[in-house]
Amino acid sequence: MKVLLLAEHDNSVLNEATARAASAALAIGEVDVLVAGENCASVAQSAATLSGIGKVLLADSPPFANQMAEPVADLLLELSGPYDAIIAAATTNGKNILPRVAALLDVMQISEIVEVVSPDTFVRPVYAGNALQKLRSDEAKKIITVRPTAFEPVASGADAPIEDISSNVSNDKSSFVGEALTDDSRVDLATAKTVISGGRAFGSKEKFEELLFPLAQKLGAAIGASRAAVDAEFAPNDCQVGQTGKVVAPDLYIAVGISGAIQHVAGMKDARTIVAINSDEDAPIFQIADYALVADLFEAVPELTSKL
Amino acid sequence: MKVLVPLKRVVDFNVNIRLKADGSGVDKTNVKMSMNPFDEIALEEAVRLKEAGKADEVIAVSIGVEKGQDILRTALACGADRAILVIAEEDVEPLNIAKILAAIVAEEKPELVLMGKQAIDNDCNQSGQMLAALLGWGQGTFASKIELADDAIQVTREVDAGLQTIKVNLPAIVTADLRLNTPRYATLPNIMKAKKKPLDITTPDKLGVEVRQRLTILETVEPPVRQPGIRVTSVAELVDRLKNEAGVL
């Protein structure tokens, strides 16, 4: 089996999700990596260090600058000929682009796999992770997105060849207007070893930040939030942990003032150690927490910060 | 312009699902079914476009079992003008859904398809993107804000790093994320009025689409269960246990 893995990046840095998706890809077959972007040679160089890959294809061209789905899907279609599988991490880019490729190839995509059983059989969560589905694809080409937290990143240190590819793909369907990115000096939520998440119980953005930021700083932790906290604008959208937000699997997850709706639990139940702090002793979050503290968060959080 | 809104009937988001003991799937007997929450948001946005005078007609469409009429009646009560039910098996794969929707688009010629970004049962997150590909249209997925202009739609998208704004030429597909709007409830007078609105029933055959499932589901099982841990009585005890027992501090 020959696999083409689409790299996740921002034109300067290769996202760790790619190294994790590479683990899944290598369990399926021989892997080449596609870096599509603009002025992204440094990303191709990082990708070339991923252990086990064959080569890096570099498509460095303006239509690919912002990972717009239409041109990147057309490029993948153009390159698909020799490959038996096309894989991407289940990031917002992967989720946006790959179903388009699948439909153009007339094959059914397999979304967000968490296990490769064999090159044609996979396991994926459904119903917000409340069930695991094992399925087989007999499609001529497999189109797959990979849940990054379910796979360890491959090692780096290799030196695969980089091949420049030219493409006539253009984009007359959509255009990039702008972006409002969250402060990137913060710890990255998707890959953090420790995550501290807050819920609606904080009552205001001010309290959310005043109480959680010092604790996060002491622990070197990323900030997460429940849907309710994001809807109330205590935290930006990219902090949302859950079924439809980010899925995280840190060593330590501290849920503060979060009741534990199944949609939130779907995004964090694979954390190694879960701590829940909530004033409601019947909160569902306590059913999955390793350490449960029934307490008023306005007292417990500052005390925790001071004791660390 | 016409707006087409595809809707899926799913197990209600508040229900804790039960799996059949033989591993063949989710037990749906006597389980509350509702409109997929992301589709509700898409429908609300379409109705708001009509109320703002930017859309002329909102057509709701659902693909699935006959009971899908329930959610279509709800959609009509929430402001859709008419509805189409395509009778098919349960759990039709997204690629088939996209092909059926493409056939409906060919008949109805909407300029905008507004749909949920994913269904909360299979969590696939594929149908909108696939439909866009089959039609050769542009796509604005995971939308948290849209602005309609004459020949294009500006879409603010929820992406991993924050928010991205793109312009997609019409006709286009937009898929709704959670914060696009807060959907309204159907009022009793509107529920009564909805009974008189047209609801057509068709089949994939009549639309010229062959439904062929591509993936074989081998088994559906419970994920590993996390055992509840212990109650700590103080912050000091919590810190002590995290340091000395869990070893994570």
Interface residues (C-beta under 8 A of the other chain):
Chain A: D10 N66 M68 A69 E70 A73 T91 T92 N93 K95 N96 I97 L98 P99 R100 V101 A102 A103 L104 D106 V107 M108 Q109 I110 S111 E112 T121 P125 V126 Y127 A128 G129 N130 A131 L132 Q133 K134 L135 R136 S137 D138 E139 D172 K173 S174 S175 F176 V177 G178 E179 A180 L181 T182 D184 A190 T194 L219 R227 V230 D231 P236 N237 D238 Q243 T244 K246 D251 L252 I262 Q263 K269 R272 T273 I274 V275 F286 Q287 I288 A289 D290 Y291 A292 L293 V294 A295 A300 E303 L304 K307 L308
Chain B: V11 F13 N16 I17 L19 V26 F38 E93 P94 L95 A98 K117 Q118 I120 D121 N122 D123 C124 N125 Q126 S127 G128 Q129 M130 L131 A132 A133 L134 W137 G138 Q139 G140 T141 F142 S144 Q154 R157 E158 V159 D160 A161 G162 L163 Q164 T165 I166 K167 V168 N169 D177 L178 R179 R214 L215 T216 I217 L218 E219 T220 V221 E222 P223 R226 P228 G229 I230 R231 V232 S234 V235 A236 L238 V239 R241 L242 A246 V248 L249
